């Protein structure tokens, strides 16, 4: 699996969407946000993008 790295901030069009996230997951993301000086939003978006780019869908 590829290594997950937090890229530099880029401007990109976005939309507002409400989601539910586990408290423990959010806590980890908030801690990472503080350490990396990146927004929680940016980290969540990068995590989603990484997961989608590395998703292995097996078709039957």
Phi and psi in radians as a Rosetta constraint file:
Dihedral C 1 N 2 CA 2 C 2 CIRCULARHARMONIC -1.189 0.35
Dihedral N 2 CA 2 C 2 N 3 CIRCULARHARMONIC 2.701 0.35
Dihedral C 2 N 3 CA 3 C 3 CIRCULARHARMONIC -1.420 0.35
Dihedral N 3 CA 3 C 3 N 4 CIRCULARHARMONIC 2.366 0.35
Dihedral C 3 N 4 CA 4 C 4 CIRCULARHARMONIC -1.490 0.35
Dihedral N 4 CA 4 C 4 N 5 CIRCULARHARMONIC 2.133 0.35
Dihedral C 4 N 5 CA 5 C 5 CIRCULARHARMONIC -2.208 0.35
Dihedral N 5 CA 5 C 5 N 6 CIRCULARHARMONIC 2.469 0.35
Dihedral C 5 N 6 CA 6 C 6 CIRCULARHARMONIC -1.480 0.35
Dihedral N 6 CA 6 C 6 N 7 CIRCULARHARMONIC 2.033 0.35
Dihedral C 6 N 7 CA 7 C 7 CIRCULARHARMONIC -1.385 0.35
Dihedral N 7 CA 7 C 7 N 8 CIRCULARHARMONIC 3.026 0.35
Dihedral C 7 N 8 CA 8 C 8 CIRCULARHARMONIC -1.229 0.35
Dihedral N 8 CA 8 C 8 N 9 CIRCULARHARMONIC 2.683 0.35
Dihedral C 8 N 9 CA 9 C 9 CIRCULARHARMONIC -1.169 0.35
Dihedral N 9 CA 9 C 9 N 10 CIRCULARHARMONIC 2.353 0.35
Dihedral C 9 N 10 CA 10 C 10 CIRCULARHARMONIC -2.240 0.35
Dihedral N 10 CA 10 C 10 N 11 CIRCULARHARMONIC 2.602 0.35
Dihedral C 10 N 11 CA 11 C 11 CIRCULARHARMONIC -1.473 0.35
Dihedral N 11 CA 11 C 11 N 12 CIRCULARHARMONIC 2.298 0.35
Dihedral C 11 N 12 CA 12 C 12 CIRCULARHARMONIC -2.643 0.35
Dihedral N 12 CA 12 C 12 N 13 CIRCULARHARMONIC 2.562 0.35
Dihedral C 12 N 13 CA 13 C 13 CIRCULARHARMONIC -1.098 0.35
Dihedral N 13 CA 13 C 13 N 14 CIRCULARHARMONIC 2.459 0.35
Dihedral C 13 N 14 CA 14 C 14 CIRCULARHARMONIC -2.412 0.35
Dihedral N 14 CA 14 C 14 N 15 CIRCULARHARMONIC 2.925 0.35
Dihedral C 14 N 15 CA 15 C 15 CIRCULARHARMONIC -2.238 0.35
Dihedral N 15 CA 15 C 15 N 16 CIRCULARHARMONIC 2.726 0.35
Dihedral C 15 N 16 CA 16 C 16 CIRCULARHARMONIC -1.586 0.35
Dihedral N 16 CA 16 C 16 N 17 CIRCULARHARMONIC 2.215 0.35
Dihedral C 16 N 17 CA 17 C 17 CIRCULARHARMONIC -2.514 0.35
Dihedral N 17 CA 17 C 17 N 18 CIRCULARHARMONIC 2.312 0.35
Dihedral C 17 N 18 CA 18 C 18 CIRCULARHARMONIC -1.607 0.35
Dihedral N 18 CA 18 C 18 N 19 CIRCULARHARMONIC 2.304 0.35
Dihedral C 18 N 19 CA 19 C 19 CIRCULARHARMONIC -2.300 0.35
Dihedral N 19 CA 19 C 19 N 20 CIRCULARHARMONIC 2.842 0.35
Dihedral C 19 N 20 CA 20 C 20 CIRCULARHARMONIC -1.853 0.35
Dihedral N 20 CA 20 C 20 N 21 CIRCULARHARMONIC 2.436 0.35
Dihedral C 20 N 21 CA 21 C 21 CIRCULARHARMONIC -2.419 0.35
Dihedral N 21 CA 21 C 21 N 22 CIRCULARHARMONIC 2.525 0.35
Dihedral C 21 N 22 CA 22 C 22 CIRCULARHARMONIC -1.083 0.35
Dihedral N 22 CA 22 C 22 N 23 CIRCULARHARMONIC 2.470 0.35
Dihedral C 22 N 23 CA 23 C 23 CIRCULARHARMONIC -1.007 0.35
Dihedral N 23 CA 23 C 23 N 24 CIRCULARHARMONIC -0.765 0.35
Dihedral C 23 N 24 CA 24 C 24 CIRCULARHARMONIC -1.148 0.35
Dihedral N 24 CA 24 C 24 N 25 CIRCULARHARMONIC -0.606 0.35
Dihedral C 24 N 25 CA 25 C 25 CIRCULARHARMONIC -1.181 0.35
Dihedral N 25 CA 25 C 25 N 26 CIRCULARHARMONIC -0.778 0.35
Dihedral C 25 N 26 CA 26 C 26 CIRCULARHARMONIC -1.086 0.35
Dihedral N 26 CA 26 C 26 N 27 CIRCULARHARMONIC -0.682 0.35
Dihedral C 26 N 27 CA 27 C 27 CIRCULARHARMONIC -1.051 0.35
Dihedral N 27 CA 27 C 27 N 28 CIRCULARHARMONIC -0.767 0.35
Dihedral C 27 N 28 CA 28 C 28 CIRCULARHARMONIC -1.083 0.35
Dihedral N 28 CA 28 C 28 N 29 CIRCULARHARMONIC -0.718 0.35
Dihedral C 28 N 29 CA 29 C 29 CIRCULARHARMONIC -1.187 0.35
Dihedral N 29 CA 29 C 29 N 30 CIRCULARHARMONIC -0.703 0.35
Dihedral C 29 N 30 CA 30 C 30 CIRCULARHARMONIC -1.121 0.35
Dihedral N 30 CA 30 C 30 N 31 CIRCULARHARMONIC -0.690 0.35
Dihedral C 30 N 31 CA 31 C 31 CIRCULARHARMONIC -1.099 0.35
Dihedral N 31 CA 31 C 31 N 32 CIRCULARHARMONIC -0.771 0.35
Dihedral C 31 N 32 CA 32 C 32 CIRCULARHARMONIC -1.100 0.35
Dihedral N 32 CA 32 C 32 N 33 CIRCULARHARMONIC -0.660 0.35
Dihedral C 32 N 33 CA 33 C 33 CIRCULARHARMONIC -1.053 0.35
Dihedral N 33 CA 33 C 33 N 34 CIRCULARHARMONIC -0.777 0.35
Dihedral C 33 N 34 CA 34 C 34 CIRCULARHARMONIC -1.135 0.35
Dihedral N 34 CA 34 C 34 N 35 CIRCULARHARMONIC -0.740 0.35
Dihedral C 34 N 35 CA 35 C 35 CIRCULARHARMONIC -1.189 0.35
Dihedral N 35 CA 35 C 35 N 36 CIRCULARHARMONIC -0.671 0.35
Dihedral C 35 N 36 CA 36 C 36 CIRCULARHARMONIC -1.670 0.35
Dihedral N 36 CA 36 C 36 N 37 CIRCULARHARMONIC -0.167 0.35
Dihedral C 36 N 37 CA 37 C 37 CIRCULARHARMONIC 1.060 0.35
Dihedral N 37 CA 37 C 37 N 38 CIRCULARHARMONIC 0.593 0.35
Dihedral C 37 N 38 CA 38 C 38 CIRCULARHARMONIC -2.009 0.35
Dihedral N 38 CA 38 C 38 N 39 CIRCULARHARMONIC 2.685 0.35
Dihedral C 38 N 39 CA 39 C 39 CIRCULARHARMONIC -1.232 0.35
Dihedral N 39 CA 39 C 39 N 40 CIRCULARHARMONIC 2.690 0.35
Dihedral C 39 N 40 CA 40 C 40 CIRCULARHARMONIC -1.025 0.35
Dihedral N 40 CA 40 C 40 N 41 CIRCULARHARMONIC -0.740 0.35
Dihedral C 40 N 41 CA 41 C 41 CIRCULARHARMONIC -1.012 0.35
Dihedral N 41 CA 41 C 41 N 42 CIRCULARHARMONIC -0.797 0.35
Dihedral C 41 N 42 CA 42 C 42 CIRCULARHARMONIC -1.095 0.35
Dihedral N 42 CA 42 C 42 N 43 CIRCULARHARMONIC -0.754 0.35
Dihedral C 42 N 43 CA 43 C 43 CIRCULARHARMONIC -1.123 0.35
Dihedral N 43 CA 43 C 43 N 44 CIRCULARHARMONIC -0.775 0.35
Dihedral C 43 N 44 CA 44 C 44 CIRCULARHARMONIC -1.076 0.35
Dihedral N 44 CA 44 C 44 N 45 CIRCULARHARMONIC -0.767 0.35
Dihedral C 44 N 45 CA 45 C 45 CIRCULARHARMONIC -1.082 0.35
Dihedral N 45 CA 45 C 45 N 46 CIRCULARHARMONIC -0.727 0.35
Dihedral C 45 N 46 CA 46 C 46 CIRCULARHARMONIC -1.175 0.35
Dihedral N 46 CA 46 C 46 N 47 CIRCULARHARMONIC -0.659 0.35
Dihedral C 46 N 47 CA 47 C 47 CIRCULARHARMONIC -1.089 0.35
Dihedral N 47 CA 47 C 47 N 48 CIRCULARHARMONIC -0.766 0.35
Dihedral C 47 N 48 CA 48 C 48 CIRCULARHARMONIC -1.116 0.35
Dihedral N 48 CA 48 C 48 N 49 CIRCULARHARMONIC -0.807 0.35
Dihedral C 48 N 49 CA 49 C 49 CIRCULARHARMONIC -1.065 0.35
Dihedral N 49 CA 49 C 49 N 50 CIRCULARHARMONIC -0.763 0.35
Dihedral C 49 N 50 CA 50 C 50 CIRCULARHARMONIC -1.069 0.35
Dihedral N 50 CA 50 C 50 N 51 CIRCULARHARMONIC -0.788 0.35
Dihedral C 50 N 51 CA 51 C 51 CIRCULARHARMONIC -1.095 0.35
Dihedral N 51 CA 51 C 51 N 52 CIRCULARHARMONIC -0.764 0.35
Dihedral C 51 N 52 CA 52 C 52 CIRCULARHARMONIC -1.160 0.35
Dihedral N 52 CA 52 C 52 N 53 CIRCULARHARMONIC -0.678 0.35
Dihedral C 52 N 53 CA 53 C 53 CIRCULARHARMONIC -1.221 0.35
Dihedral N 53 CA 53 C 53 N 54 CIRCULARHARMONIC -0.367 0.35
Dihedral C 53 N 54 CA 54 C 54 CIRCULARHARMONIC -1.982 0.35
Dihedral N 54 CA 54 C 54 N 55 CIRCULARHARMONIC 0.235 0.35
Dihedral C 54 N 55 CA 55 C 55 CIRCULARHARMONIC -1.292 0.35
Dihedral N 55 CA 55 C 55 N 56 CIRCULARHARMONIC 2.260 0.35
Dihedral C 55 N 56 CA 56 C 56 CIRCULARHARMONIC -1.866 0.35
Dihedral N 56 CA 56 C 56 N 57 CIRCULARHARMONIC 1.697 0.35
Dihedral C 56 N 57 CA 57 C 57 CIRCULARHARMONIC -1.661 0.35
Dihedral N 57 CA 57 C 57 N 58 CIRCULARHARMONIC 2.100 0.35
Dihedral C 57 N 58 CA 58 C 58 CIRCULARHARMONIC -1.735 0.35
Dihedral N 58 CA 58 C 58 N 59 CIRCULARHARMONIC 2.108 0.35
Dihedral C 58 N 59 CA 59 C 59 CIRCULARHARMONIC -1.618 0.35
Dihedral N 59 CA 59 C 59 N 60 CIRCULARHARMONIC 2.336 0.35
